[in-house]
């Protein structure tokens, strides 16, 4: 059978959110399971379908699926419903299956209110969805397949829950069939955070892939050209020895990669951080959530402010960028608890921090508390919105107060950011100077061209980027630091300094294509065409240099040279 697996769009633009843009890992696992069961599969990333709605019709006509699966995170449930309605109208006999955490926890609501949804796969779907497709192909009843919600006699009907997949290594390896950059070692989390649906979705026990499976999959993706990975476990560092073995294997494969992970502040020590950094980890995200022990207890976080301090210090000592998540607008939040969070921010001085208003999701203990406390039902999820914020439920929490709390936390963070950057030095990371230089260069790029460059709250981002690039060159003289500084100087109109920096960078790193291209672009902007061509001809074996060489030839009136490079560009596709 031909199965089309769809990742639907959200109501609001999420194009800047990497976690939203990426296809859910479950789609790759289910796709691999279906392929190895003998079916045809196509993955349709329609998270930005609103930009070109015709893609849907073109895909359906071209692929002609026998079954459609739709992955529901939660905030994209309306995109999934809209797509299902469109498909049902055009192809009334095509089975439409929903799955994912959002569909799992709203299965009855969705089936009772939207006839365009035929079946919902609850929980992890590799075995359940494959069994469902096989049953449809063989025209067998679905009522005996565990993990399904459907209609029986025009009424909601749920089969028993499917058993968790205990041996994760028994699953087909998605990297053998697809290319992607999000990986996971585990399923589940030992935490019981009140606002998170992970414990209920995955079950009470954390299950692990083996280090061999995890790194083999990473290496397969590396061979497909993936160079940066997002390790998306709820707590990647849960088993220290497993993480150390993974890091050893990554180094053994000699993969030139970077990656980032998620952890808990009470699950990271210096040995683990050092091993992760040596294996390419450059960033770890932590759900700090609040500086108030009382608020964290109500969230069921289960760690102390000392744990936060130690985790952030371990990251800095090992030149890993620690990223902090904070949540405000929590039950019992007040000016004092917000000040406790602000005080912790001033103390740990995170270089990246994200602030979110507390959201309520189905499948969480927070939602169960809200239903009882505020007399709510699942019917609220029929409103056409993405998420529900806690303060929208609580009449004792004025929206303007929540806004002020957020402003306080963000102001505290952004006001302290320049000083935290200025004081960075190898001594603050406790690492060798070359590793510090790499750390500083990556952070500088965030201010030069990354998220901080466009952040209106960051004051004088170019100056902070320049400071970091220069400090990186002082301690490590990395080619990416020279290139970053040269491009930054050029973009600010300091052309002479830019050319001097890039020229020196190319002299120090004569094999650096990136520096050569930046230098050539700078020379061309100053009409130094002959010099630019000389620089580029040393890299004429690289396709990236051909458009620039064609431009040089055109500016010099060398039609034969221009034609030669144009032909090469066209031949390369």
N, C-alpha and C positions, 0 to 999 in steps of 0.2 A: 504494500500500500504506500501511497505518497502522503506524507504528513508534513504540514506547514506549521511550524512553531513560531508564534508571534509575540514580540515584546511591544506592548501598546504604548501610546503617548500619554503624557500627563496633561493636566488642564493648563498648567503654567509652564513657561519656558524653563527647562532645566539644562540647557546646553552647556553651562559652565560647571556642572557638577559631574565629576568623573564617575562617581558611584552610580549616578543615574544613567549616564550615557552608555555605560558598559552593559552588555547583555548579562542577565543573571547567570551565574555559574550552573544552576540547575538545568537551564536550557541546553547547555553543552553536554551535560551528563545524560540527560534524557535523549538528546539527539544521538549521542554515541550508542546508547543502549538500543535504540530503534534501528540504527544502521546495522549493528552487529546481529540484530534479530532478522535482518534481511529486508528491511523496509527502506524506502527512499525518504530523505529528510531535507528540508530547507529551513534555515533560520531566517526570520524576517525581523530586522531591527527597525521597528516603526515608532521609536520613541519621539521622532521628529516628523511624523507623517503629516502633521498639519502644514509643513512647508511645501509638500507636494502630494496631495491626496490621491492623485492618479496612480501613484506607485502601487496602491493596494489592488486596484482593478487589473493593472498590468501583471502583477505577480500571480494573482489568482488565475488569470487566463493562460499565462505561460506555464505555470507549474501544475495546474489542474489537481489540487489536493483531494485526497479521499477523506482526510480528517484534518481538522484545524485545532491546534492547541494554543491557548492564550495564557501567558505568564502574568499573574497579578501580584504586584508588590504590595500595594494598598492605595497609594496616592494616584496610581494609574488605573484604578478600577473603572473609572468612567470612560477612559480611552478604550479599555477592553470591551466594555458594554457597547460603546458606539460602534466599534469594529465588528463585534458579533452581530449587532443589529443590521449593519450593512451587508454582511455576508449572508445572513439568513434571508434577507430580502432578495438578493441576487441568486443565491444557491440554496433554496429552501430545504433540500435533502442532505446537505453537507453537515455531518456531526461536528459540533463545536464544544470543545472541552476546555474548562478553566482549571488552572492550578496555581500553586504558589501560596505564600503565607497569607496574602490578602484574601484569596478565594477560600482557603482552608477555614479561616475564622468567621467568614460570612457566607458559608455554603448554603444554609437554609434561606437566608435573606435573598441571596442572588437567585436561587432556583425558584423561589415563590414569587419573585417580582419581575423576572426577565425570561420570557419564553425563548429568547434566542440562545440561551445557555442550556445545553443538553445534559452535561455531566460535569461534576467537579471532582478532581483528584485531590484528596486531602493528604497533607504531609509530603514527605519525599516521594518523588514520582517515578524513579527509574523502573522499578518492578511493576508498580501499579499501572502506569501509563502504557507500558509495553504489553501487559496482560490485557488491558482495555482494547488496544488496537488489534491484538490477535483475536479477541472475542468478536469485535466488529467485523473483521475480515472473514471469520468463520461463521458469522451469524449466530453466535451463541449468546445467551442471556448474560447481563452484566451483574446481576444481583449477588452472584457468588464471589465476586472479586473484592477482596478487602481494600479499604481505603477510598471508596467511592461514595459520592452523594449524587442522587439522581431523582427522577420522578417515577413513582410506581402507582398505577391507578390514579394518575393525575394529582398525586400528593407527594410531598417530600419523603424521601427514603434514603437512609444511610446504611451502608454495609459496615461491619466491624472495622476498627482501625487496622491498618496494615502493620505488621511487625517491623520494627526498625531494622535497617540493613546493618548487621553487626560487623561484617567484614567489608570495610569500604574498599579494600584493595581488590575485591572480587568484581567491582564495577569496571566496565570498559573505560579505557583511558581517553578522555575527550581530545587530548592533544594529538592523538593519532588521526583525528578526523577534522579538527577545527583549529583555528588560530585565535588566541585570546591572551589577555594579560592578567586576569584575576585568578588567583589560586586559593585553595583552602586545604589545610592539613586535617582539620577536624570538622565534626558536626556536633553542635551543642555547646553549652557553656555551663560551668559550675555555679555561676552567679545567678541570682534570683531578682535582678533589677525589676522594680515595679513597673517600669515604663517599657520593658522589652518583651517581645513575643517569642524570642528565641527558645527559652526553656520549654514552653508549651509546644512549640512547633517540632523541635528536634527530639524532645523527650528528656528524661531526667539524667541520662547517662551520656557523657561525652565520648564520642567514638573517633578513632584516629586512623588516618592513612599511615602506612609505614614511611619512614624516611626515604626508602628506596623508591616507592611509588611517587612520592611528592617531588623528589629531585629528578627522577626520570621524566616526569611530565614537564617540569621546568626546562630540562635540557631539550626535549622535543620541540618545545616552543622557541627556545633559543635558536635552534637550527632553522626555524621558520622566520627568524629575524626579530623576535621579541627581545628587547634589551632592558625594559623596565617592567617590574611585576608589582601588582597590588596583592598582598597576602591578606585575605579578608576574614580570617578566623576571628571569632569574638575574642578569644585570648590565645594568640599564637604561642606564647611562652609558657603554656600550662605545664608541660613536661620538659623540664630543663634538659635532661639527657637526650631527649628526642630532638630538641632544637640544636643542641651541640652537634649531634650526628648529622643533621641536615646541613648545617653550616660546613662541617668537614667535607661532606660529599659535594657541596657546591664548589668549594675550593679545589677539590680533586678533579672535577670536570673542567676547571679553568675557564669558567664562563665569565666573560666581561659584562657583568650586569649590575644594575642597581634595583633595589626593591624596598618597599615600605610595608609595615605590619601594624597590627593593633594588639595592644596588651592591656593588662591591668597593672596598676602601680605596685601592687603587692606581689607581682609575679615576674619581677625583673631584677637581676643582680649584675654586678660588674662583669663577672665571667661570661654570662650569657650575652650581655650587651657587646662585649669585646668580640666574641665569636660572630655575632650577627654583623657587626661592622666590617670585620675582616672578610665576610662572605658577601658584602655588597649592600647591606641594609643601610639606608641613609635617613630614614624617618620612622618613628614609632608614635602612634596616636594612643592617647589615654583618655578614658572617660572620667575626668576628675569630677565633673558635674557641679560640685559645690564645695566651697571652703568651710561650710557649716557642718560639723559632725552630726547635728540633729537632723538637718535636711538629708544628709547622706543615709542616716539610719532609716528615715522614712522611705528612702529609695531602695533600701536593702543593698547598699553598695558594699559594706563590710570591709572598709579599709580606713586608715587614719591619715591625718595630714603629714605625719612623719613618713608614711609610705609614699605619699606624693613627692615630698622633698627628695627622698632617696632615689626614686625612679628617675626624676628629672636630672638629678646630679649624675646618675650613672650614664644616662644618655649623653650629657655634655662631656663627661670625662672620656667618652669613647667616640666623640665627634659624630653622634647621631642626633638629628634634629628632633626634639620632643614636641609633639603637638598636643595641645590640651583642648578638650571639649568641656564646655560649661553649659549647664541648663539653668534657666531662671523662670520664675513664675510657678514655683512648685507649691504644693499644699503646705500651708503654714509659713510661707515665705514672708519676710518682712525686712525693714531697713537694716536690722542687725545682722540677719543672715546674709544679706547682700554685701554688707561691709566685710563679713568674714570671708566671702569669696574674693572681694577686692583685695583684702590683705594677703590672701594666699597668692593671688596673681602677682602682687608686688614682690612677694618673697621668692617664688620659683621663677619668675621672669620668663615666661614662655616666649619663644620667638615666633611661634604660630599658635593662634588660639581661635576657636570657633565658638560662637555663642548662639544658643537656640532657646526659644520659648518652649516650655514643656508641652509636648504633644501627647494626645491620647490615642491609642490604637487598639483595635479588637485583639483579643487573645492575650492581653496583659492583665496583671492583677490591678493595675491602675484603672483600667476600664471597668473591671468588676466593682471596684470601690466607687467609681463615679456613678455607675448605674444605681447602686444602693443609696448613695449620699444625695444624688440630685434627681432621683426618680427618672432615669433615662432607660431607653431600650435600643436595640440594634436598628430601629427605624431611623435613627438620626443619620445613619450612613447612606440613606437614600437621598439625602440632600446632595446637590451637585457641587461638591467641594473636594479638596484633596485630603486635608488633615483636619483634626479638631484640636484646638488648643485648650489646655486645661482651664485657663482663666475664663474661657467662653462658657464653661459649665458652672463656675463658681461665682455667684452673685456678690460675694464678699471681696472679690479681687478686681478692682476697676482696671480697665485696659490701659488707661493713662499711667497708672501706677506701675504696671508691668513694663510699659515702654520706658519709663524713667529708670527702672532697675536695669534694663538692658543697656541704656545709655551710660549708666554709671560703670558697669562692668567693662564695656567697650572702651570708654574713655580711660579707665585705669590701665587697660592693656596697651592702647595705642600711645598714651602719654609716656609709658615706660619703655616702649620699643626702641626709640633712638638711643637711649642710654645703654640699654642691654646690648645693642649692636656695637656701639662705640667701645664698650669694655671687653668685647670678645678678644681673646688671645690664646695661644697654645696652652698657657698655664691654666686657663679656665676650663679647657677640655681635658687636660692631663694627657694629651696625646702627642705623638711626634709631629713635627711641623708640617710635613707633607700631607698628613691626614687632616690637620687643621686647615691647610690651604684648600683642600678639596671641600671641606665643610663650609669655609667662608665663601668659596666660589659659588657653590650651589645656593647658598643663602643670598648672595649678591644678585644672582640671576632672578630670584624671586622679586627683588626690588627693581631690577632693571627692565625686565620684560614679562615677569610672571604676575601672580595675583596681586602683589603689593603695588606693582607699577600702576594699576588701574584703580587702586583703592583710595577713595577720597579721604579716608581717615588717616592715611599715612602721610606725614608731613615730610616733604623733601626726599622722596624715595630715590631720585637719581643721586643725591649726595651720599645717602647711605649705601647705595650700590657701589659708588666709586670708592668709598672708604673700604668696603669689604674686598673689592677686587684688588685694590692696592695692598691691603694687608695680606691677601692670599699670595700675591706676587712676591711680597717681602719674605714670606715663609716657605714658599714652595715653587714659585715660578712655573705654574702649570700652564699649558697652552690654552686651555679653556678660560683661564683668568685673563691672560693677555688679550685673547679674542674678545671676551666680554667687556673689558675695559676699553679697548679700542672702539668697539661698536658704540658703547655708551657715550664716549667722548664725541664721536662723529654725530650721533643723533642730537647732541646738545649744541652743535655748531662749532665745536673746538676741533677743527679739521687738522690743523698742524699737529696738535698733541695726539690726535687719533692716528695719523699716519706714522708718527714717530713710535708710538706704542706698538702698532701692528708690525711695523718694519723690524723693530727690535724683537718682537715676538716670533716673527718668521725666521730671523737670524738664530734665535735660540732653539726654535723647533722647525727646522727646514722641511719636515715631512707633513706639517699640519695643513691639510687642505682647507679647513675652516678659516684659519688665519689668512691664508692666501686669497681666498674668495673675498673676505672682508677687506683686505688691503686693496685688492683690485677694484672693488666697488668704490672705495674711498678715492683711489687715484682717478678713476673714470669721472667721478663727480667733480674733480678738480681739473678735468681735461688733460690729465697726464696719461694719454692713451698708450704711448709707447712703453712707458714703465709698467702699466697695467698688463699689457700683452706679454711683456717679458716675465712678469710674475706668473701669469697664468700658463704660459707655455711649458713651464717646469711641471705642470700638473695636467698636461694635455691628455694623459691616459685616463683621466677621470671624467665621466659623463657630466658631472656637476659643473665642470669648467667650460664645457662646450658653448652654452648660451652666451657666457661672458666673452669667450674668444670670438664668437660670431659677431658680437657687438663691437669688439675692438676692430675687427677686420672691416666692418661696415663704416666705422668712424674714420678709418685710414684709407678708405677707398679700395681696399683689397677684396675685390669681388670674388676672386678665385678662392681665397681663404674663407670668406663668408659662406660661399656655396658648399665648401668641403665640410665645415662644421654644421651647417644646416642639414646636410645630408646625413651626417652622423646622428644628429638629434632625431631626425625622422625615422632612421633605421632602428634606433633604440626604442622607438614608440613613445 
